[in-house]
Amino acid sequence: MEDNKYLLEMIDIEKQFPGVKALDHAQLKLRPGTVHALMGENGAGKSTLMKCLFGIYKKDSGSIRMDGKEVDFINPRNALDHGVAMVHQELNQVLYRSVMENIWMGRFPKNGPLVDHRKMKEATETVMRELEINVDVTKNIGSYTVSQRQMLEIAKAVSYNARILVLDEPTSSLTQDEVEHLFHIMKKLTADGVGIIYISHKMDEIMRIADDVTIMRDGKWVSTDPTSSLDTDIIIKRMVNRDMSHRFPEKTNQPGDEVIMKVEGLTGKYEPTCHNVSFELHKGEVLGIAGLVGSRRTELLSTIFGSMERGSGTILVDGREVRNRTPKESIRNGFAMVTEERRATGCFPYGNILFNTVIANLRSYKKGPLLSDKAMASDTAAYIDKLKTKTPSQKTLIKNLSGGNQQKVIFSRWLLTDPHILLLDEPTRGIDVGAKYEIYELMLDLAKQGRGVCFISSEMPELIGICDRILVMSNGQLAGIVERGKDFGGIPGEQETIMALQAKYV
């Protein structure tokens, strides 16, 4: 194809940060009216490349062309004005303002010197109608679920009438129906000649919707091919530079009958919450928790951990009742929790790696009235090495790491507290297959040490591949528990069983 047939060309892009070369002669060429998947492990440079396009970062060298003409956007507004829009994986919305204000922020329609609210409402409703999104545009955007807010962020990008749309992990928090809706929107956009750059780690999505696939590794371009010439094994091997024919580590540990945690009649104090949930977690067990969006899976773990207030019910650890009224009390009782939204509730974005690693375990570093810098640095270094965290140094801000490496730092923090029970809420969301595999290994290793792991996931294959049993939530209630060896683990129909239980109380 001739060069002028490309909507976008990024050629030999380089970007250096202190201590690390993030992009090394990276490239991407986007054809109009196509979906171009951009793939690679966390830290491969995908988001950095797109931020260079969008004007968030200034490239050190290389060429960016639209329709064959050189462009160099100085900031995101400049990119938007030239028809390039980007939907980031981490939402950045003003939660206490309305949907329409969030959509038009920075470009409010005016009537003289004043904002024309009537015109803004009509324009927003037109966009929502065209995209078949059913929301009240006058309501605060924070009143909607994370998945609904993700769709609204996509609507905002579309409202710019962009010719190039970058979607960074857009389905990481969407329900299956919302995923189908997004794909419908993408099909309409590409039919109008829009080029879409689609960053995702979900292989089934890529094989289904992408026309072309570019793979990056360690900041470098590896390959670009039509999707029709690829399969999942080829993509994974190019991404990680090693054979990963087995998506899940071999499970060698079998939990015993010993109960490490018993939950009886657990109900949260304030809606939305879980209701009358009872279950047991065995020593050395990975207990999966499945459920649709709105099933109150997160609320269940948050109530156990004390970050949401308990209304009634009891929690027993090794036969002893614990109150877990606050996260601090839960940590003292041997609990740890990795939350779903790592940027919002999991890490301190302007803290460095060392701070984010040791923050939950400061008491153990006290040396008289002071903290031991040497001990904190030693433990941080040990966990960077143990979890293979990619970072220039301990002093690097965690917000500058890729999603998978941020997650490894958060895991390091909780492992330092030596937890008895680990509560994990979507720990592999938005991270690549290589980092996922390492987290699976970590979970199974903790179970092998005799700890108990509760593991929420929206990805059915990983629940079936990793867990000993799967607890299924439906509309705040326990719908059933699926047993390994009886209901899943190679037996056909296990996914249908879980899906039927998910809809039990809906």
C-alpha positions as a printed Julia matrix, in Angstrom:
506×3 Matrix{Float64}:
   0.0     0.0    0.0
   1.28    3.46  -0.87
   2.22    5.77   1.97
  -0.51    8.33   1.19
  -3.1     5.61   1.71
  -2.36    5.63   5.45
  -4.41    7.8    7.76
  -1.6     7.81  10.35
   2.1     6.91  10.2
   4.35    6.85  13.24
   7.91    6.11  12.14
  11.08    5.57  14.24
   9.57    7.15  17.38
  12.0     7.43  20.29
  11.28    8.51  23.87
  13.67    8.49  26.8
  12.79    8.87  30.48
  15.38    9.09  33.28
  16.96    5.65  33.48
  14.85    3.98  30.79
  14.41    4.1   27.02
  10.62    3.75  26.69
  10.48    3.83  22.87
  13.23    2.65  20.54
  12.42    3.23  16.83
   8.77    2.28  17.41
   6.34    2.44  14.52
   2.66    2.07  13.63
   0.71    2.65  10.41
  -3.09    2.98  10.52
  -5.34    2.56   7.5
  -8.62    4.54   7.35
 -11.78    2.63   8.21
  -9.91   -0.12  10.07
  -9.36   -1.33  13.64
  -5.63   -1.63  14.34
  -4.75   -3.61  17.47
  -1.66   -2.48  19.37
  -0.37   -5.29  21.58
   2.5    -6.04  23.92
   3.29   -6.81  27.54
   2.86   -4.12  30.17
   5.88   -1.87  29.79
   6.23   -2.65  26.06
   5.63    1.02  25.23
   2.08    0.92  23.83
   0.61    3.69  25.98
   3.82    5.77  25.71
   3.61    5.62  21.92
  -0.03    6.75  22.0
   0.78    9.55  24.46
   3.42   10.79  22.01
   0.73   10.85  19.34
  -1.79   12.6   21.62
   0.56   15.35  22.8
   0.86   14.17  26.4
   4.54   13.36  25.85
   6.91   15.07  23.43
   8.77   12.5   21.33
  12.56   12.76  21.29
  12.83   11.87  17.6
  10.93   10.24  14.76
   8.09   11.25  12.47
   4.3    11.41  12.9
   2.19   11.99   9.78
  -1.54   12.31   9.17
  -2.59   11.93   5.53
   1.09   12.14   4.64
   1.59   15.51   6.35
   3.93   15.93   9.32
   2.19   16.7   12.64
   3.54   17.25  16.17
   0.8    17.97  18.69
   1.92   20.12  21.61
  -0.89   19.0   23.96
  -4.08   16.87  23.96
  -6.28   19.83  23.02
  -4.11   20.39  19.95
  -4.54   16.7   19.03
  -8.32   16.86  19.52
  -8.54   19.95  17.33
  -6.81   17.98  14.57
  -9.12   14.97  14.82
  -7.26   12.65  17.22
  -9.13   11.48  20.36
  -7.96    9.08  23.05
  -9.89    7.16  25.72
  -7.52    6.26  28.56
  -7.73    3.06  30.59
  -7.91    5.0   33.86
 -10.95    7.29  33.94
 -10.33   10.97  34.64
 -13.76   12.5   35.19
 -15.2    15.19  37.46
 -17.51   12.93  39.46
 -19.6    15.69  41.06
 -20.51   17.35  37.77
 -23.15   16.24  35.3
 -22.67   13.91  32.36
 -23.12   16.78  29.88
 -20.59   18.99  31.67
 -18.05   16.16  31.55
 -18.69   15.63  27.84
 -18.23   19.3   26.88
 -15.7    20.42  29.51
 -13.25   22.92  28.0
 -15.52   23.65  25.04
 -18.88   24.61  26.57
 -21.39   26.03  24.06
 -21.88   29.73  24.82
 -24.74   32.2   24.58
 -22.8    35.44  24.74
 -20.48   35.23  27.75
 -22.61   32.55  29.47
 -22.71   28.78  29.1
 -25.75   27.71  27.06
 -27.02   24.8   29.19
 -30.02   24.11  26.95
 -27.82   23.78  23.87
 -25.33   21.64  25.81
 -28.11   19.29  26.97
 -29.5    18.96  23.44
 -26.05   18.32  21.96
 -25.26   15.68  24.6
 -28.59   13.92  24.1
 -27.94   13.86  20.34
 -24.59   12.12  20.89
 -26.15    9.62  23.32
 -29.01    8.92  20.93
 -26.63    8.28  18.02
 -24.57    5.91  20.17
 -27.68    4.32  21.74
 -26.51    5.11  25.29
 -29.42    5.53  27.68
 -28.49    7.91  30.51
 -29.85   11.06  32.14
 -27.3    13.64  30.95
 -28.17   16.04  33.8
 -27.19   13.56  36.55
 -23.75   13.62  38.16
 -21.45   11.28  36.26
 -20.28    9.84  39.6
 -23.73    8.34  40.17
 -23.13    5.86  37.35
 -21.16    2.6   37.55
 -17.55    2.34  36.37
 -18.7     0.48  33.25
 -21.3     3.14  32.41
 -18.72    5.89  32.95
 -16.36    4.06  30.59
 -19.03    4.14  27.86
 -19.59    7.86  28.55
 -15.86    8.51  28.14
 -16.01    6.78  24.76
 -19.04    8.94  23.87
 -17.01   12.04  24.77
 -14.23   11.01  22.39
 -16.75   10.33  19.61
 -18.31   13.78  20.19
 -15.12   15.39  18.83
 -15.86   13.85  15.41
 -12.35   12.44  15.5
 -10.82   10.73  12.46
  -8.43    8.75  14.67
  -9.71    7.19  17.89
  -7.37    5.53  20.39
  -9.02    3.1   22.84
  -6.77    1.93  25.69
  -8.21   -1.22  27.32
 -11.79    0.02  26.72
 -13.53   -3.2   27.78
 -11.64   -3.8   31.04
 -14.66   -2.82  33.14
 -17.54   -3.39  30.7
 -20.23   -6.05  30.92
 -20.62   -8.44  27.97
 -23.65   -6.51  26.71
 -21.68   -3.26  26.91
 -18.77   -4.87  25.05
 -21.14   -5.83  22.23
 -22.51   -2.28  22.25
 -18.98   -0.86  21.99
 -18.18   -3.14  19.04
 -21.39   -1.93  17.36
 -20.25    1.7   17.82
 -16.79    0.86  16.45
 -18.32   -0.76  13.37
 -20.35    2.39  12.68
 -17.26    4.59  13.07
 -15.02    2.53  10.79
 -17.79    2.47   8.18
 -17.46    6.28   8.17
 -13.71    6.04   7.56
 -12.54    6.51  11.17
  -9.32    4.68  12.04
  -9.3     3.04  15.47
  -6.19    2.06  17.43
  -7.27   -0.58  19.92
  -5.05   -1.52  22.89
  -6.17   -4.69  24.63
  -4.82   -7.87  26.21
  -7.99   -9.82  25.41
  -7.07  -12.18  22.6
 -10.61  -13.17  21.7
 -11.54   -9.5   21.16
  -8.48   -8.85  18.99
  -9.1   -11.88  16.78
 -12.71  -10.85  16.38
 -12.58   -7.1   15.67
  -9.07   -6.12  14.52
  -8.05   -5.8   10.86
  -4.32   -5.41  11.59
  -2.13   -6.18  14.6
   1.09   -4.39  15.62
   3.12   -6.05  18.38
   5.66   -4.22  20.53
   8.23   -5.51  23.0
  10.61   -3.52  25.22
   9.74   -0.26  23.45
  10.48   -1.68  19.99
   8.34   -2.61  17.01
   8.21   -6.38  16.55
   5.72   -6.97  13.71
   2.62   -5.75  11.89
   0.35   -8.26  10.16
  -3.26   -8.71   9.04
  -5.18  -10.42  11.84
  -6.23  -13.14   9.41
  -2.61  -14.36   9.22
  -2.21  -14.66  13.02
  -3.43  -16.85  15.85
  -3.32  -16.47  19.63
  -0.15  -18.56  20.08
   1.79  -16.52  17.52
   0.72  -13.22  19.12
   1.62  -14.33  22.65
   5.0   -15.72  21.59
   5.91  -12.46  19.83
   4.74  -10.4   22.81
   6.66  -12.25  25.51
   9.45  -13.75  23.36
   8.89  -17.18  24.86
   6.49  -20.07  24.41
   3.31  -19.72  26.47
   1.2   -22.55  25.13
  -0.07  -23.09  28.68
  -2.03  -20.02  29.78
  -2.19  -21.12  33.43
   0.48  -22.64  35.7
   0.05  -26.26  36.65
  -1.93  -26.61  39.86
   0.02  -28.94  42.15
  -1.55  -28.0   45.48
  -4.78  -29.48  46.84
  -6.4   -27.62  49.75
  -7.22  -29.65  52.82
 -10.36  -29.73  54.96
  -9.01  -27.24  57.51
 -11.11  -24.05  57.51
  -9.03  -20.87  57.62
 -11.99  -18.44  57.42
 -15.69  -18.95  58.02
 -18.22  -16.27  57.01
 -21.75  -16.6   58.38
 -24.77  -14.49  57.37
 -22.65  -11.52  56.27
 -24.71   -8.45  55.37
 -23.41   -4.94  54.77
 -24.87   -1.97  56.63
 -25.58    0.3   53.68
 -26.92   -0.39  50.19
 -25.73   -1.46  47.7
 -24.27   -4.41  49.59
 -24.2    -8.16  50.06
 -26.98   -9.99  51.92
 -26.79  -13.04  54.22
 -23.69  -14.56  52.6
 -22.15  -17.65  54.21
 -19.13  -19.65  53.02
 -15.89  -21.28  54.13
 -12.35  -20.69  52.88
  -9.99  -23.62  53.37
  -6.29  -23.57  54.14
  -4.33  -23.53  50.89
  -7.39  -22.76  48.77
  -7.91  -20.31  45.91
 -11.63  -19.51  46.09
 -12.93  -17.75  42.99
 -15.78  -15.26  43.15
 -17.85  -14.88  39.98
 -20.78  -12.61  39.23
 -22.12  -10.06  36.81
 -21.58   -6.31  37.25
 -23.91   -5.36  40.13
 -23.67   -8.78  41.78
 -21.94   -7.16  44.81
 -18.74   -9.18  44.57
 -16.61   -6.16  45.48
 -18.99   -5.24  48.31
 -18.59   -8.74  49.75
 -14.79   -8.51  49.96
 -14.92   -4.86  51.1
 -17.27   -5.81  53.96
 -14.96   -8.65  55.0
 -11.96   -6.28  54.91
 -13.71   -3.48  56.82
 -13.58   -0.85  54.08
 -17.4    -1.12  53.99
 -19.34   -1.29  57.26
 -20.87   -4.59  58.32
 -24.55   -4.67  59.3
 -24.74   -8.23  60.61
 -23.03  -11.6   60.38
 -19.8   -13.05  61.74
 -16.28  -13.71  60.43
 -14.16  -16.38  62.07
 -10.44  -16.9   61.4
  -9.06  -20.23  62.62
 -12.2   -20.54  64.75
 -11.76  -17.12  66.41
 -14.24  -14.33  65.69
 -12.76  -11.15  64.24
 -14.56   -7.82  63.9
 -12.58   -6.21  61.04
 -14.25   -2.85  61.65
 -11.58   -1.01  59.65
  -8.88   -2.01  57.15
  -6.26   -1.27  59.82
  -7.9    -3.78  62.18
  -8.19   -6.3   59.31
  -4.48   -6.03  58.54
  -3.73   -6.77  62.22
  -6.0    -9.83  61.89
  -3.95  -11.16  58.97
  -6.0    -9.87  56.02
  -4.76   -8.07  52.9
  -6.78   -6.68  49.98
  -5.82   -5.75  46.43
  -8.58   -3.46  45.16
 -10.14   -3.37  41.68
  -9.23    0.21  40.72
  -5.51    0.31  41.43
  -5.05    4.01  40.56
  -8.08    5.23  42.51
  -7.83    3.03  45.62
  -4.76    0.8   45.28
  -1.73    3.06  45.08
  -0.4     6.48  45.99
   0.31    7.78  42.45
   2.69   10.54  43.55
   4.57    8.26  45.91
   7.62    6.34  44.75
   8.05    2.56  44.58
   9.61    2.35  48.04
   6.79    4.36  49.67
   4.08    2.3   47.97
   5.79   -0.96  48.95
   6.31   -0.35  52.68
   3.34    1.89  53.55
   1.16   -0.91  55.02
   3.98   -2.31  57.14
   5.64    0.76  58.68
   5.44   -0.56  62.26
   8.01   -3.27  61.43
  10.55   -0.64  60.33
  10.55    1.38  63.55
  13.94    1.93  65.06
  13.12    3.86  68.19
  11.12    6.93  67.14
  12.45    6.73  63.54
  12.01    4.45  60.54
  14.93    2.41  59.23
  15.64    3.61  55.68
  18.05    0.73  55.19
  15.48   -1.94  56.09
  12.79   -0.36  53.93
  15.13   -0.12  50.93
  16.29   -3.72  51.45
  12.73   -5.13  51.52
  11.69   -3.03  48.52
  14.7    -4.27  46.53
  13.93   -7.86  47.5
  10.35   -7.64  46.24
  11.3    -5.81  43.05
  13.56   -8.78  42.35
  11.1   -11.43  43.55
   8.17  -10.17  41.47
  10.34   -9.08  38.5
   9.0    -5.53  38.69
  10.29   -3.37  35.82
  11.33   -0.01  37.28
  14.39    2.23  36.84
  14.75    2.54  40.62
  12.95    2.51  43.97
  12.61    6.29  43.68
  10.51    6.1   40.49
   6.95    7.37  40.98
   4.49    4.48  40.77
   2.28    6.44  38.37
   5.09    6.24  35.81
   5.02    2.42  35.76
   2.86    0.29  33.47
  -0.34   -1.2   34.9
   1.15   -4.65  35.41
   4.19   -3.29  37.24
   1.99   -1.07  39.42
   0.05   -4.2   40.36
   3.27   -6.0   41.28
   4.21   -3.14  43.63
   0.77   -3.37  45.28
   1.2    -7.14  45.69
   4.64   -6.51  47.23
   3.09   -4.15  49.76
   0.61   -6.75  50.97
   3.03   -9.68  50.92
   5.28   -7.7   53.27
   2.47   -7.75  55.85
   2.65  -11.58  55.78
  -1.12  -12.02  55.3
  -3.05  -15.1   56.39
  -5.91  -14.33  53.98
  -5.51  -12.43  50.69
  -8.56  -10.76  49.1
  -8.04  -10.0   45.39
 -10.51   -7.91  43.36
  -9.81   -8.21  39.6
  -6.01   -8.4   40.15
  -5.28   -9.17  36.47
  -7.53   -6.5   34.98
  -5.82   -4.56  32.19
  -2.48   -6.37  32.37
  -0.75   -8.5   29.77
  -0.56  -12.29  29.51
   3.02  -12.45  30.81
   2.26  -10.42  33.95
  -1.0   -12.35  34.4
   0.9   -15.63  34.4
   3.28  -14.3   37.06
   0.34  -13.23  39.25
  -1.27  -16.68  38.82
   2.01  -18.25  39.94
   2.11  -15.93  42.93
  -1.46  -16.84  43.95
  -0.79  -20.58  43.68
   2.47  -20.19  45.61
   0.63  -18.4   48.44
  -1.96  -21.2   48.51
   0.85  -23.78  48.61
   2.18  -21.98  51.72
  -1.17  -22.63  53.41
  -2.73  -19.19  53.01
  -6.27  -18.59  51.81
  -6.99  -16.59  48.65
 -10.33  -15.08  47.6
 -10.16  -14.09  43.93
 -12.74  -11.96  42.07
 -12.52  -12.11  38.29
 -14.79  -11.29  35.34
 -12.79  -13.63  33.11
 -14.34  -17.09  33.28
 -11.32  -18.97  31.84
  -8.98  -17.72  34.58
 -11.47  -18.58  37.33
 -11.73  -22.11  35.96
  -7.99  -22.33  35.31
  -6.79  -21.17  38.74
  -9.46  -21.75  41.4
 -10.28  -24.76  43.56
 -13.92  -23.68  43.94
 -15.97  -20.8   42.55
 -18.46  -18.89  44.69
 -21.12  -17.26  42.49
 -22.8   -14.0   43.51
 -26.1   -12.76  42.08
 -27.67   -9.42  43.04
 -25.96   -9.36  46.43
 -26.77  -12.96  47.33
 -24.83  -16.2   47.25
 -26.24  -18.14  44.29
 -24.11  -21.26  44.7
 -20.61  -22.7   44.98
 -19.15  -24.67  42.08
 -16.74  -27.46  43.06
 -13.55  -28.44  41.19
 -13.67  -32.02  39.94
 -17.47  -32.11  40.17
 -18.62  -29.08  38.22
 -15.51  -27.85  36.39
 -11.94  -28.64  35.57
 -12.33  -29.99  32.06
 -15.93  -31.12  32.33
 -18.05  -29.59  29.52
 -20.71  -27.1   30.55
 -18.92  -25.54  33.57
 -19.24  -22.03  32.14
 -22.95  -22.54  31.5
 -23.4   -23.66  35.14
 -21.72  -20.51  36.45
 -23.59  -18.25  34.02
 -26.93  -19.74  35.08
 -26.08  -19.12  38.77
 -25.04  -15.53  38.01
 -28.58  -14.81  36.78
 -30.31  -16.64  39.64
 -31.5   -13.55  41.58
 -31.37  -10.94  38.82
